[in-house]
Amino acid sequence: MAPHQKISYRSTRGGDAGLSFEEAVFSGLASDGGLLIPDQVPDVSQTQLKEWSTLNFGDLAYEIASLFCPQDEVPAEDLKRLMKSSYSSFAHKDVVPLVPIGDFHMMELFHGPTFAFKDVALQALGNLYEYFLQRKARRLTVVGATSGDTGGAAIYGMRGKENVECFILFPKGKISKIQQQQMTSVLDANVHCVAMEGTFDDCQDVVKGLFADLDFKKQYGLGAVNSINWARIMFQITYYFYTYFKLFPKCDGKVSFSVPTGNFGDILAGYYAKRMGLPVKHMIVATNSNDILHRFFTNGEYDKLPVNATCSPSMDIGVSSNFERYLFYLFGSDAKTLAGKMETFKTTGKLHVKGEQLKEAQEVFLSGRADEAQIAATIKHYQEKYDYLLCPHSACGVAAIDHLRKTTSWEKEEKHEMVVLATAHPGKFNDAMEKITGSWPVLPPALAAVQNAEVRCMDILEKGHLPNSMQAVRDTIERVVAAREKQSQSPRGVKRVIGS
């Protein structure tokens, strides 16, 4: 596809087609329950790769976003300004620096405002939402679920945005203390943190259910910040290209990426980069003991199992919401087949592939699984040998390549580099890190500051959290939005949400 050629969006299940970029961003989930994808994936030529190889992160983000966002929707100068603004708050000049460790590199994705990889996409998504809202008279109700990091990154991306109410659901007692502090210490009146009984999957099911209620979605102008939102994936594509150029400025080699993942969003961005033409040898799916993705790429069985609490809570996910986008391509871009498979999965909790389809998947993706003992051993080994401290999630990525050394020969190949995505600062998981290493990591000042900060969380029931109920969440959103609208009409304006 030629640069800046018109592109539209469709559902993986065939119900929606011909959507504009703006419609795709605001829709989140498709009306038929599927995920929105571009109707074609751009091809990046070798000439284009070389032209991009010297760009800084913001300029490269613009080039990639412009392939998916037509100029008649967001003019080039506006998109460039949005991208520059989105990465100005990152602490490192490279935004996502590379650090060599032994014979591979760590891509550090935790130099944004909440010290997690999701800042890269959610700072940009917040600016994009605000841009569209300022252009049209409309309000947006952002609803998202978090297993730890999405919530903080979303809140920092949406805080204070005009005409935006941001509701973040998180499973009560199942994220790290400092992750919860990061979210609940943001006191902007448009931010609403909601603790809910159950697991992350339960929170995610509620979000999907609300988006599937088309009348409610329209009435409240629901918008998504989870990686079901196409823009999240699009913005994350940038760091795969950027890292490649850092390793091969002449564009004369190949890179493999090991990606800690639970929801399949981060690694899906790498898959799209590969489809676009980035010279990627392997995409490595790295899971913890909640290993539905590892089981799929090992034996073709995508079966839902109970979720276990681990020291890497952001990956404690039983169903990978973004996986449907990959399955669309695996099933030959056949929306009808995929819709049938997803309906069966909804009923049975099972989705299997075998034969040529499994072989095709394994040609693109390798996988590795790390249990609690392996995560701890990996963290201690790399701290002792290289003086490099991995967070429990990043340790899964390192453990995966250490395991795969036994069956692959990547370290012996010329013009090939291995990169592990370091998805969060270890200081976000102090208790887990103390159990493993004997001490807390040194916290960056901004992260240390949230430990004793004033907090605010939705306190609806005496228990201090909502039941595992879509209706309870829906009622909460309706109540809070009504109160906010009433307050906004008050001559004194709004300072904070009362009763939350």
DATAGI-V89703 format. One record per backbone hydrogen bond with DSSP energy under -0.5 kcal/mol. NH is the residue of the N-H (numbers start at 1). CO is the residue of the C=O. E is the energy in kcal/mol with one decimal. If there is no record, write none. Layout:
nh->(NH	NH)
co->(CO	CO)
e->(E	E)
//
This chain:
nh->(5	9	10	11	12	14	19	24	25	26	27	28	29	30	33	36	37	39	42	44	44	45	49	50	51	52	53	55	60	61	62	63	64	65	66	67	67	68	68	69	70	73	74	79	80	81	82	83	84	85	86	87	88	90	91	95	96	99	101	104	105	106	107	107	108	108	109	109	115	117	119	120	121	122	123	124	125	126	127	128	129	130	131	132	133	134	135	136	138	138	140	141	142	142	143	144	146	152	153	154	155	156	157	158	159	161	164	165	166	167	167	168	168	169	169	170	171	172	174	180	181	182	183	184	185	186	187	191	192	194	195	196	197	203	204	205	206	207	208	209	210	211	212	213	213	214	217	218	219	220	221	222	223	224	225	229	230	232	233	234	235	236	237	237	238	238	239	240	240	241	242	243	244	245	246	247	248	251	254	255	256	257	258	259	259	260	261	268	269	270	271	272	273	274	275	276	277	277	278	280	281	283	284	284	285	285	286	286	287	287	291	295	296	297	298	299	300	301	302	302	303	304	315	316	317	321	322	323	324	325	326	327	328	329	329	330	331	332	333	334	334	335	338	339	340	341	342	343	344	345	346	347	348	349	351	353	357	358	359	360	361	362	363	364	364	365	366	368	370	375	376	377	378	379	380	381	382	383	384	385	386	387	388	390	395	396	396	397	398	399	400	401	402	403	404	405	406	407	408	412	413	416	417	419	420	421	422	422	423	425	428	429	430	433	434	435	436	437	438	438	447	448	449	450	450	451	452	453	456	458	460	464	466	469	473	474	475	476	477	478	479	480	481	482	483	484	485	486	487	488	489	489	490	493	500)
co->(2	19	37	16	35	11	9	20	21	22	23	24	27	34	30	28	10	8	40	42	276	43	45	46	47	48	49	52	56	57	58	59	60	61	62	63	64	64	65	65	68	70	70	75	76	77	78	79	80	81	82	83	85	87	111	92	94	106	104	101	418	99	105	420	97	106	107	422	112	423	116	117	117	118	119	120	121	122	123	124	125	126	127	128	129	130	131	132	133	136	163	221	140	165	223	167	169	148	149	150	151	152	153	154	155	158	161	140	190	142	165	166	192	144	167	194	146	196	171	176	177	178	179	180	181	183	185	188	166	168	193	170	466	199	200	201	202	203	204	205	206	207	208	209	210	212	213	214	215	216	217	217	141	25	143	226	228	229	229	230	231	232	233	234	234	235	236	236	237	237	238	239	240	241	242	243	244	248	415	279	417	282	419	257	284	258	286	264	265	266	267	268	269	270	271	272	273	274	273	278	255	364	257	282	283	366	259	284	285	368	289	291	292	293	294	295	296	295	300	351	301	349	312	313	315	319	263	320	321	322	322	323	324	325	326	326	327	329	328	328	331	333	334	335	336	337	338	339	340	341	342	343	344	345	302	300	354	354	355	356	357	358	359	360	361	361	283	285	287	371	372	373	374	375	376	377	378	379	380	381	382	383	382	388	391	392	393	393	394	395	396	397	398	399	400	401	403	404	404	409	410	413	254	256	105	258	107	420	421	115	425	426	427	429	430	431	432	433	433	434	444	444	445	446	447	448	449	450	184	193	458	461	195	467	469	470	471	472	473	474	475	476	477	478	479	480	481	482	483	484	485	486	487	490	497)
e->(-1.8	-2.2	-2.5	-2.6	-2.0	-1.2	-2.5	-2.3	-2.4	-2.3	-2.0	-1.5	-1.4	-2.7	-1.9	-0.6	-2.6	-2.8	-0.5	-0.5	-3.4	-0.6	-2.4	-2.1	-1.8	-2.1	-1.1	-2.1	-2.4	-2.7	-1.8	-2.0	-2.4	-2.6	-2.5	-0.6	-1.1	-0.6	-1.3	-1.6	-0.6	-1.7	-2.1	-2.5	-2.6	-2.0	-2.4	-2.3	-2.4	-2.4	-2.0	-1.1	-1.0	-0.9	-3.0	-1.8	-3.5	-2.4	-3.1	-1.9	-2.2	-3.0	-0.5	-2.9	-2.7	-0.9	-0.8	-2.4	-1.2	-2.6	-1.9	-1.4	-0.5	-2.7	-2.2	-0.5	-2.5	-2.1	-1.6	-2.3	-2.9	-2.2	-2.2	-2.3	-2.5	-2.3	-1.2	-1.3	-0.5	-1.5	-2.5	-2.3	-0.6	-2.9	-2.3	-2.4	-2.2	-0.7	-2.2	-3.1	-2.6	-2.5	-1.5	-1.9	-2.3	-2.2	-1.2	-2.5	-3.3	-3.3	-0.6	-0.5	-2.4	-3.1	-0.5	-2.2	-0.7	-2.9	-2.2	-2.2	-2.4	-2.4	-1.7	-2.9	-1.7	-1.3	-0.8	-1.9	-2.9	-3.2	-0.5	-2.4	-2.4	-1.9	-3.1	-2.4	-1.9	-2.1	-2.6	-2.4	-2.4	-2.1	-1.8	-0.9	-0.5	-1.4	-2.9	-2.2	-2.7	-2.3	-0.7	-1.9	-2.1	-0.5	-0.5	-2.5	-0.5	-1.2	-0.9	-2.4	-2.5	-1.4	-1.2	-0.6	-0.5	-0.7	-0.6	-0.5	-1.1	-1.4	-2.8	-1.7	-1.9	-2.3	-1.6	-1.7	-3.1	-2.3	-2.5	-1.9	-2.5	-2.1	-2.9	-0.6	-3.0	-0.5	-2.6	-0.7	-1.6	-1.1	-2.0	-2.5	-2.1	-2.2	-2.4	-2.1	-0.7	-1.0	-2.4	-2.1	-2.0	-2.0	-3.3	-0.5	-0.6	-3.1	-2.2	-0.6	-0.6	-2.5	-1.5	-2.7	-1.5	-2.4	-1.3	-2.6	-2.6	-1.1	-0.7	-2.7	-0.9	-3.0	-1.9	-1.7	-2.1	-1.0	-1.9	-1.6	-0.7	-1.5	-0.8	-2.4	-1.8	-1.0	-0.5	-2.2	-2.5	-1.6	-2.3	-0.6	-0.8	-0.9	-2.2	-2.8	-1.9	-2.2	-2.8	-1.9	-2.1	-2.3	-2.2	-1.5	-3.2	-2.5	-1.0	-2.2	-1.2	-0.6	-2.2	-2.6	-2.1	-2.3	-1.2	-0.8	-0.8	-2.7	-2.2	-2.5	-2.1	-2.4	-2.3	-2.5	-2.3	-2.4	-2.3	-2.4	-2.3	-1.7	-2.4	-2.8	-1.4	-1.1	-1.8	-0.7	-2.3	-0.8	-0.8	-1.1	-1.8	-2.9	-1.9	-1.4	-2.3	-2.1	-2.2	-1.4	-1.3	-1.4	-1.9	-1.6	-1.3	-0.6	-2.0	-2.7	-3.0	-2.4	-2.4	-0.7	-1.0	-2.2	-2.1	-1.9	-0.6	-2.7	-2.7	-1.9	-1.5	-3.3	-0.5	-2.0	-0.7	-2.5	-1.9	-0.6	-0.7	-1.2	-0.5	-1.0	-2.4	-3.0	-0.5	-1.4	-2.9	-2.1	-1.7	-2.9	-2.9	-1.8	-2.5	-2.5	-2.4	-2.7	-2.7	-2.0	-2.1	-2.7	-2.5	-2.1	-2.5	-2.4	-0.9	-0.6	-1.5	-1.6	-0.9)
//
